[in-house]
Amino acid sequence: MKVFKKVLNTIINILIIAVLVVSILVATLALTSKSSGISNIFGYTFQVIVSDSMAGGNPEYDGGDFARGDVIIGNIVKNQENPNPEEFEVGDIVTYKGELQNNEHLGEQLICHRIVAVDKIGETTVYQTQGDNRQLCPVPDQEEITDFIFPEQIVAKFYTEDFQGKKLAGVGKIYEFINSQLGFFLCILLPMIVFFLYVLITVVINFVEYKKAKEDEEKEKNAPKTPQMTDEEYEQFKQFMAQKNAQASVEDAPSSEEV
């Protein structure tokens, strides 16, 4: 029973730690995303891919090949307000804030595509991007030169000559589920409630056991003390009792007259 209880407590503690880690990670991603528009953990971003515009990759370039539901780990652009234009070149996969009109994406959002052209408007360097999946992205995101993106729009890099991000296949679906109301309740709120109930029950049990131990200690302290005999005294006591029993046997034995 004690072994089973120990194993059960170990399993519960592992589950509690896992829930706390996931909760902290999700909360950190959510808070940093709200403050800056993109998650930022120690200079890296975890971006959930919401389309198949990069699925399959491009044989002309390295990197890429991520699909809807994947999570990619990118490198945050350190100086977003005044980035170095030479930091990005053709073939780089970057995440930028902009609008996409040539597939299912509409409106301003974070878009992760590959740079396919670099140009200049006066002294300003501009970029043209396109998804590797040519079925979904048959033309570049910016069809006109005036629509090109600027360096300050780029917030993260997934693939460059000096940096190759990581892909976590399918993890984005889990993240999206956790961010939903049902997922947040089942994966975050409910385990936290169970955790606090477990802690509360553990505290109550420990308090009851502590109180019982104190009561037993008080009883033992107030109980009459039994004098302790030395080994020599114990041997003398045994001899005395043996003599007493022998005498009692003689007294109880029938006399010759009675016989």
Secondary structure as a PSIPRED ss2 file (coil, helix, strand):
# PSIPRED VFORMAT (PSIPRED V4.0)

   1 M C   1.000  0.000  0.000
   2 K H   0.000  1.000  0.000
   3 V H   0.000  1.000  0.000
   4 F H   0.000  1.000  0.000
   5 K H   0.000  1.000  0.000
   6 K H   0.000  1.000  0.000
   7 V H   0.000  1.000  0.000
   8 L H   0.000  1.000  0.000
   9 N H   0.000  1.000  0.000
  10 T H   0.000  1.000  0.000
  11 I H   0.000  1.000  0.000
  12 I H   0.000  1.000  0.000
  13 N H   0.000  1.000  0.000
  14 I H   0.000  1.000  0.000
  15 L H   0.000  1.000  0.000
  16 I H   0.000  1.000  0.000
  17 I H   0.000  1.000  0.000
  18 A H   0.000  1.000  0.000
  19 V H   0.000  1.000  0.000
  20 L H   0.000  1.000  0.000
  21 V H   0.000  1.000  0.000
  22 V H   0.000  1.000  0.000
  23 S H   0.000  1.000  0.000
  24 I H   0.000  1.000  0.000
  25 L H   0.000  1.000  0.000
  26 V H   0.000  1.000  0.000
  27 A H   0.000  1.000  0.000
  28 T H   0.000  1.000  0.000
  29 L H   0.000  1.000  0.000
  30 A H   0.000  1.000  0.000
  31 L H   0.000  1.000  0.000
  32 T H   0.000  1.000  0.000
  33 S H   0.000  1.000  0.000
  34 K H   0.000  1.000  0.000
  35 S H   0.000  1.000  0.000
  36 S H   0.000  1.000  0.000
  37 G C   1.000  0.000  0.000
  38 I C   1.000  0.000  0.000
  39 S C   1.000  0.000  0.000
  40 N C   1.000  0.000  0.000
  41 I E   0.000  0.000  1.000
  42 F C   1.000  0.000  0.000
  43 G C   1.000  0.000  0.000
  44 Y E   0.000  0.000  1.000
  45 T E   0.000  0.000  1.000
  46 F E   0.000  0.000  1.000
  47 Q E   0.000  0.000  1.000
  48 V E   0.000  0.000  1.000
  49 I C   1.000  0.000  0.000
  50 V C   1.000  0.000  0.000
  51 S C   1.000  0.000  0.000
  52 D C   1.000  0.000  0.000
  53 S C   1.000  0.000  0.000
  54 M C   1.000  0.000  0.000
  55 A C   1.000  0.000  0.000
  56 G C   1.000  0.000  0.000
  57 G C   1.000  0.000  0.000
  58 N C   1.000  0.000  0.000
  59 P C   1.000  0.000  0.000
  60 E C   1.000  0.000  0.000
  61 Y C   1.000  0.000  0.000
  62 D C   1.000  0.000  0.000
  63 G C   1.000  0.000  0.000
  64 G C   1.000  0.000  0.000
  65 D C   1.000  0.000  0.000
  66 F C   1.000  0.000  0.000
  67 A C   1.000  0.000  0.000
  68 R C   1.000  0.000  0.000
  69 G C   1.000  0.000  0.000
  70 D C   1.000  0.000  0.000
  71 V E   0.000  0.000  1.000
  72 I E   0.000  0.000  1.000
  73 I E   0.000  0.000  1.000
  74 G E   0.000  0.000  1.000
  75 N E   0.000  0.000  1.000
  76 I E   0.000  0.000  1.000
  77 V C   1.000  0.000  0.000
  78 K C   1.000  0.000  0.000
  79 N C   1.000  0.000  0.000
  80 Q C   1.000  0.000  0.000
  81 E C   1.000  0.000  0.000
  82 N C   1.000  0.000  0.000
  83 P C   1.000  0.000  0.000
  84 N C   1.000  0.000  0.000
  85 P H   0.000  1.000  0.000
  86 E H   0.000  1.000  0.000
  87 E H   0.000  1.000  0.000
  88 F C   1.000  0.000  0.000
  89 E C   1.000  0.000  0.000
  90 V C   1.000  0.000  0.000
  91 G C   1.000  0.000  0.000
  92 D C   1.000  0.000  0.000
  93 I E   0.000  0.000  1.000
  94 V E   0.000  0.000  1.000
  95 T E   0.000  0.000  1.000
  96 Y E   0.000  0.000  1.000
  97 K E   0.000  0.000  1.000
  98 G E   0.000  0.000  1.000
  99 E E   0.000  0.000  1.000
 100 L C   1.000  0.000  0.000
 101 Q C   1.000  0.000  0.000
 102 N C   1.000  0.000  0.000
 103 N C   1.000  0.000  0.000
 104 E C   1.000  0.000  0.000
 105 H C   1.000  0.000  0.000
 106 L C   1.000  0.000  0.000
 107 G C   1.000  0.000  0.000
 108 E E   0.000  0.000  1.000
 109 Q E   0.000  0.000  1.000
 110 L E   0.000  0.000  1.000
 111 I E   0.000  0.000  1.000
 112 C E   0.000  0.000  1.000
 113 H E   0.000  0.000  1.000
 114 R E   0.000  0.000  1.000
 115 I E   0.000  0.000  1.000
 116 V E   0.000  0.000  1.000
 117 A E   0.000  0.000  1.000
 118 V E   0.000  0.000  1.000
 119 D E   0.000  0.000  1.000
 120 K E   0.000  0.000  1.000
 121 I E   0.000  0.000  1.000
 122 G C   1.000  0.000  0.000
 123 E C   1.000  0.000  0.000
 124 T E   0.000  0.000  1.000
 125 T E   0.000  0.000  1.000
 126 V E   0.000  0.000  1.000
 127 Y E   0.000  0.000  1.000
 128 Q E   0.000  0.000  1.000
 129 T E   0.000  0.000  1.000
 130 Q E   0.000  0.000  1.000
 131 G C   1.000  0.000  0.000
 132 D C   1.000  0.000  0.000
 133 N C   1.000  0.000  0.000
 134 R C   1.000  0.000  0.000
 135 Q C   1.000  0.000  0.000
 136 L C   1.000  0.000  0.000
 137 C C   1.000  0.000  0.000
 138 P C   1.000  0.000  0.000
 139 V C   1.000  0.000  0.000
 140 P C   1.000  0.000  0.000
 141 D C   1.000  0.000  0.000
 142 Q C   1.000  0.000  0.000
 143 E C   1.000  0.000  0.000
 144 E C   1.000  0.000  0.000
 145 I H   0.000  1.000  0.000
 146 T H   0.000  1.000  0.000
 147 D H   0.000  1.000  0.000
 148 F C   1.000  0.000  0.000
 149 I E   0.000  0.000  1.000
 150 F C   1.000  0.000  0.000
 151 P H   0.000  1.000  0.000
 152 E H   0.000  1.000  0.000
 153 Q H   0.000  1.000  0.000
 154 I E   0.000  0.000  1.000
 155 V E   0.000  0.000  1.000
 156 A E   0.000  0.000  1.000
 157 K E   0.000  0.000  1.000
 158 F E   0.000  0.000  1.000
 159 Y E   0.000  0.000  1.000
 160 T C   1.000  0.000  0.000
 161 E C   1.000  0.000  0.000
 162 D C   1.000  0.000  0.000
 163 F C   1.000  0.000  0.000
 164 Q E   0.000  0.000  1.000
 165 G C   1.000  0.000  0.000
 166 K E   0.000  0.000  1.000
 167 K E   0.000  0.000  1.000
 168 L E   0.000  0.000  1.000
 169 A C   1.000  0.000  0.000
 170 G C   1.000  0.000  0.000
 171 V H   0.000  1.000  0.000
 172 G H   0.000  1.000  0.000
 173 K H   0.000  1.000  0.000
 174 I H   0.000  1.000  0.000
 175 Y H   0.000  1.000  0.000
 176 E H   0.000  1.000  0.000
 177 F H   0.000  1.000  0.000
 178 I H   0.000  1.000  0.000
 179 N H   0.000  1.000  0.000
 180 S C   1.000  0.000  0.000
 181 Q H   0.000  1.000  0.000
 182 L H   0.000  1.000  0.000
 183 G H   0.000  1.000  0.000
 184 F H   0.000  1.000  0.000
 185 F H   0.000  1.000  0.000
 186 L H   0.000  1.000  0.000
 187 C H   0.000  1.000  0.000
 188 I H   0.000  1.000  0.000
 189 L H   0.000  1.000  0.000
 190 L H   0.000  1.000  0.000
 191 P H   0.000  1.000  0.000
 192 M H   0.000  1.000  0.000
 193 I H   0.000  1.000  0.000
 194 V H   0.000  1.000  0.000
 195 F H   0.000  1.000  0.000
 196 F H   0.000  1.000  0.000
 197 L H   0.000  1.000  0.000
 198 Y H   0.000  1.000  0.000
 199 V H   0.000  1.000  0.000
 200 L H   0.000  1.000  0.000
 201 I H   0.000  1.000  0.000
 202 T H   0.000  1.000  0.000
 203 V H   0.000  1.000  0.000
 204 V H   0.000  1.000  0.000
 205 I H   0.000  1.000  0.000
 206 N H   0.000  1.000  0.000
 207 F H   0.000  1.000  0.000
 208 V H   0.000  1.000  0.000
 209 E H   0.000  1.000  0.000
 210 Y H   0.000  1.000  0.000
 211 K H   0.000  1.000  0.000
 212 K H   0.000  1.000  0.000
 213 A H   0.000  1.000  0.000
 214 K H   0.000  1.000  0.000
 215 E H   0.000  1.000  0.000
 216 D H   0.000  1.000  0.000
 217 E H   0.000  1.000  0.000
 218 E H   0.000  1.000  0.000
 219 K H   0.000  1.000  0.000
 220 E H   0.000  1.000  0.000
 221 K H   0.000  1.000  0.000
 222 N H   0.000  1.000  0.000
 223 A C   1.000  0.000  0.000
 224 P C   1.000  0.000  0.000
 225 K C   1.000  0.000  0.000
 226 T C   1.000  0.000  0.000
 227 P C   1.000  0.000  0.000
 228 Q C   1.000  0.000  0.000
 229 M C   1.000  0.000  0.000
 230 T C   1.000  0.000  0.000
 231 D H   0.000  1.000  0.000
 232 E H   0.000  1.000  0.000
 233 E H   0.000  1.000  0.000
 234 Y H   0.000  1.000  0.000
 235 E H   0.000  1.000  0.000
 236 Q H   0.000  1.000  0.000
 237 F H   0.000  1.000  0.000
 238 K H   0.000  1.000  0.000
 239 Q H   0.000  1.000  0.000
 240 F H   0.000  1.000  0.000
 241 M H   0.000  1.000  0.000
 242 A H   0.000  1.000  0.000
 243 Q H   0.000  1.000  0.000
 244 K H   0.000  1.000  0.000
 245 N H   0.000  1.000  0.000
 246 A H   0.000  1.000  0.000
 247 Q H   0.000  1.000  0.000
 248 A H   0.000  1.000  0.000
 249 S H   0.000  1.000  0.000
 250 V H   0.000  1.000  0.000
 251 E H   0.000  1.000  0.000
 252 D H   0.000  1.000  0.000
 253 A C   1.000  0.000  0.000
 254 P C   1.000  0.000  0.000
 255 S C   1.000  0.000  0.000
 256 S C   1.000  0.000  0.000
 257 E C   1.000  0.000  0.000
 258 E C   1.000  0.000  0.000
 259 V C   1.000  0.000  0.000
